[in-house]
Amino acid sequence: MFLMMGAVELLRRSSNIRGGLVFYDDTDDIPDHVSFAYNYVPVILGLSLLTLWSFTVYDVFRLEPYFQLSKEQACPADVLSANYNFGPFVTTPIFSARRKHWVVLLVSLVNISVQLLLPAMLSALMDVDEVSVFNTETLRSWPELLEVENQAEWISSQRNMSLDSFTRTYYGELPSRLAEFAIPPVELPFDDEVTTALWELNHTVYWTELSCSDSRVHSPSTGNIIVSMGEPPGEHSKVSYELDGLQLAFLSGSSQNCTLSANYSGIFDLKATSIQARRWELDALPCATGDLYGFLLDINSTDISQLARQTDTFPTQNSTFTPKAEFFTCGMRFYMANAEISMRPNGSVVAINVDEGSVSSLDTSRLNIPGIKTYLNHEVCPKGNISPFDNGTLIKQSLDRCASEMGNSIPSSLGSQQFSQAPISIDRFMFKIRRDVKRGFARLLSRLFDTNAAYTTVQGVRTTDQVAIVVIDSLAFISEIILLLGGATCIFLAFFYQSRENMLTADPGSIAAMYSIVADLFNPAGVQAFAQYTDQFTARELNRKLRAWQCYWYCEPSGRKLGFIPGEISSRKRNGRVWFKKQMRRNGPRPNARLHFLSTPIFVAELLGLLTVICSMAILFAMASNDGRLGHLSDAASDRLSFALGIVPSIIASMMRALFNSIYLNLSVLEPWIHLQRGGSDARRSLLLNISCQNPITVFYRSIRSRHFVLSLVSLCCIINIGLPAVLGTLFTQSRMESPWPTQDVKLRYDDSVILESSMVPNVFQYGPIESAILNEVQWLPWTAPDYSFIPFSAATNSLDRTYQAVTLGIGANLDCQKIPLMHNVSEERKRGVSSSHPFASARDTEHMSSIRSHRSEDGRDPYSIQALALSENKGDNDNNEFFVFSTGNPRSKGGLQNSQKEIFALQCQPVASIDRFTVGFSANGIMQYYVPMESTITSGQLFNNVTSNLAKYQRQFVSSLQDASENSTTADGAKLFPSEWPGTLIKLVYQQTNPELTYVDPDLLIDATTRVYKWLFATYFSFCRDMHLKPLPKPILVSDAKVLRATWSIVRCLPPFIIALVMVTLMAIALVLVFIVRQGQFKGPRIPRSLGSMLAWLADSPILPTFYGTYHWSNAQRRDYLLTLDKRYIFRQITTPSGAQKWAIEEDPVAKAT
């Protein structure tokens, strides 16, 4: 027990220190052998100790009366009728305390905890729980910024490139202050199996701050308003402002007042209640300090009504009135500081805690501040105004400039215009400007880190939410206390019993051993006097009789003898005895209490209890199969329920074990007497039979050989009961799952029944992040999957860790690719259904194909080359949307020449629109967790036609970007989606990544790689340009079927333990019924012979008692040989004494002797 206590303590400490014993990503990943180990091994070891402990306890309870008789001083005679092995073990402390048997009291108390609590504690000692695992790792980072000159060069080279589309806040994306910080690149190891990890590291962050103040317009001037109808006609009209003489109050840091003039134009709805124009410039005023200025112009409802009436009469109308004008300026500062950063494996930042004590300013020695301001000014200025019209299309109204002049010295520049109908306050406007400038600066600076410089190492702590096999502290502590008490009790008994007086020379378990004790140790006269009164007594009457008597030792010439001292009953007890006798005479003699399993009422109760256990198991098993009952539990509720389902069945199993142990002990004691009552029983099957002190395994073997089937069945039940707590304690296990719960956080911001047909494709398309995403399979773009772009939702929550589930529309593209061997003519393929005819590239006809730089490795290590090509525009019609993927071998590589000659082919590909509804799981910021198609593909209708049209426009731009500048090409200076060689390179990288072992190009695998790349590109494009293709709703609509996925636990049934437990309990119920049927009424004696006192009168009056004179000091083996040598048969029945009285006694069976 001490060893097991040490093992439990070691496991507990290890679990507390490490957070668990063994860790897994999910409960489904736990192997079967680990599940068996933590569910069964502790309770199996505990039950093994319990079996060994039961031997000790059995002997303590059985032999205590003999140790009490061994004392020199007199002792109460009721110890003769004591045997603590019988009856419920929970009542043993009561009876032992009443008799002042303190050793039995101590052992019985420990026995209750060992028998009843220890199996239950050990069965639930280990459990599965969700834990946070922390691992410290060294990460690589590049925190150095480019030199200021290099920053200026890079910013200048990117003047036509927009960074906004990659980090903008879409509808449905959770706005976050984290986007206002720039973080140096950090190389995070990405593990597909642990996507919920959280990295924490201390690093440098950069940001900008804007301090803004508003300036009162001193003398508002009148403004000339020009209104013209929109084209095509609709609810929106173009409104132009010409404002002169705006005088501002004296500005801090300036020596003069500012008089400003402003020109402004925009598109508005004149039927609105009010119009507000807002504008700002990232530029400085000559007459004031500051880096940014802006103003708001408000037109009230009266002026709007006048403009509306004039517009209805004249398409173009001039008006003059005085608008309300507000002006402000802002100063811009740049900072850096140390911060504690939390981010996901895909690089998305979750939290930033800035160390205020480490904040420092950045100046022109570290940053190209003028270039950054110029770039941000260009970055935030739109190239036009996009407004919706009634016909469902989008028109782009181009503006040459932002149409603003602030004094004669301010050059025309592109600023920021916001065409919002709803007026906002100047504070709200300044807040939005701060946010936009901060995010723009963070996006820009994130690309100014020098990744070619030597990296530095930073320490990162990875936190992962995993499941672990943990040791429950409370149960481990209770188990250790029980094991400590059990071990200490065993040591105490080992030393204590060596010093106790002991009258026994052999095991007194058999009837023959008790004959020897009565024949040699008891005073014959005293025994006869005792037997005269107690022969017909029931067990209750016998105990009452012996309670007033005493036993004492005295010496005779033949040795020490035990005598009886009759006691006097107190007056109170005497009156009770008189009353009791009167009741007996009135009601007749009270029958002796039967054994509990042979008493009909108790038998029925026990049988119903077993049937209740069976039914309860079946009900719980059925409930566990219904997700609405034992599923979707919180962590605390699951722990409580798992604790109950682990402890309560084990306690019930311990009670069932105690029940059948009682049946086993009573039957083992009763078995020889039943044989004696039948008569003709030899000494081996009666007087020498001593099975009540042996373990059930030995008894089961012996009873099978001797064909005692009832006893063998009960012994089998006791053996099975050893493992019953282990089986019942593992009927249910915990499983972690994501459970959907209704939520009102999710709203739809776009009309999912409308896809607008756009007349344009954006000119610029960044490809660097796409390459990283597709190769690393890390999704960084909200509402985008590798093959679909989804209509986004908005989630009203402050938690980025929540996952939502809803049904939305997915828009994507598929590729229809056909293999074309080299030297073929495309027109031959067109006869199979492909429109128009263009000669395909051949050895003498390469001028029709755009010249693409080869991507073969210069050192000849790559055995093949993959290129994406397109037909030159000057050689075909402009409606050709096909592109080709060309594959050749590399003659300079090993085996490349053979591959080049063996497999030179091209793929001819055309895109096909793909629209379907999906059940998607997404985070609050729109990152997709999973998406499952609903098998509701849309292949016709206006929705499909518009997507097909948009895909065709994108494909024309895609093909145009593949066409490299050539001598006669008209697209040499045209806008490109990407560099012409990039798609081929990306297809090759994907092919190599998915097929690293191949040294040749397989057509089918190349089709898969090409399709994967194209799907990703189109899905990314559609997500970037969703504002052009989706129609915003006037007001967000609640998504009624949306769910929030919460990490919940469920109680999972285990089928094998349930079947085993059902068979075991059913077998026990059958055994109980058979014992009742077979053994009821078999024993006719006045009481059950459980102790020496209960059979003392039968032995004293027995005719065979003289046979055992002088055998007390014999061993059991000597006594057995002696009786077998006599070869007699015995019977237990009532005999007539010489005085004519009828008494129960054992004698030789005359019938058997005669035969």
KARA-V387875 format. One record per run of one state. SS is the DSSP state (h for helix, s for strand, l for the rest). FROM is the first residue (numbers start at 1). LEN is the number of residues. Records with the same first field share a line. If there is no record, write none. Layout:
SS=FROM-LEN + FROM-LEN
This chain:
l=1-1 + 19-3 + 25-2 + 30-2 + 70-5 + 82-7 + 100-2 + 124-2 + 143-2 + 146-2 + 158-6 + 168-9 + 181-1 + 184-1 + 188-10 + 216-1 + 220-3 + 230-6 + 249-9 + 270-5 + 282-10 + 300-1 + 314-2 + 322-2 + 345-4 + 355-1 + 359-1 + 362-7 + 380-4 + 389-4 + 399-17 + 419-7 + 446-3 + 450-6 + 472-1 + 497-14 + 523-1 + 535-4 + 548-2 + 557-2 + 566-5 + 588-12 + 625-2 + 631-2 + 634-1 + 679-2 + 683-13 + 706-3 + 729-3 + 743-3 + 756-1 + 758-10 + 777-7 + 785-4 + 791-2 + 796-7 + 822-4 + 831-15 + 850-14 + 870-1 + 872-1 + 876-7 + 890-6 + 903-2 + 924-4 + 934-4 + 939-3 + 963-19 + 995-8 + 1025-1 + 1039-4 + 1054-1 + 1080-12 + 1101-4 + 1109-7 + 1127-2 + 1137-5 + 1149-1 + 1155-1
h=2-17 + 27-3 + 32-38 + 77-5 + 89-11 + 102-22 + 148-10 + 164-4 + 177-4 + 301-13 + 356-3 + 369-11 + 426-20 + 473-24 + 511-11 + 524-11 + 539-9 + 571-17 + 600-25 + 627-4 + 635-44 + 696-10 + 709-20 + 768-9 + 826-5 + 846-3 + 873-3 + 896-7 + 942-21 + 982-13 + 1003-22 + 1026-4 + 1055-25 + 1092-9 + 1105-4 + 1116-11 + 1150-5
s=22-3 + 75-2 + 126-17 + 145-1 + 182-2 + 185-3 + 198-18 + 217-3 + 223-7 + 236-13 + 258-12 + 275-7 + 292-8 + 316-6 + 324-21 + 349-6 + 360-2 + 384-5 + 393-6 + 416-3 + 449-1 + 456-16 + 522-1 + 550-7 + 559-7 + 633-1 + 681-2 + 732-11 + 746-10 + 757-1 + 784-1 + 789-2 + 793-3 + 803-19 + 849-1 + 864-6 + 871-1 + 883-7 + 905-19 + 928-6 + 938-1 + 1030-9 + 1043-11 + 1129-8 + 1142-7
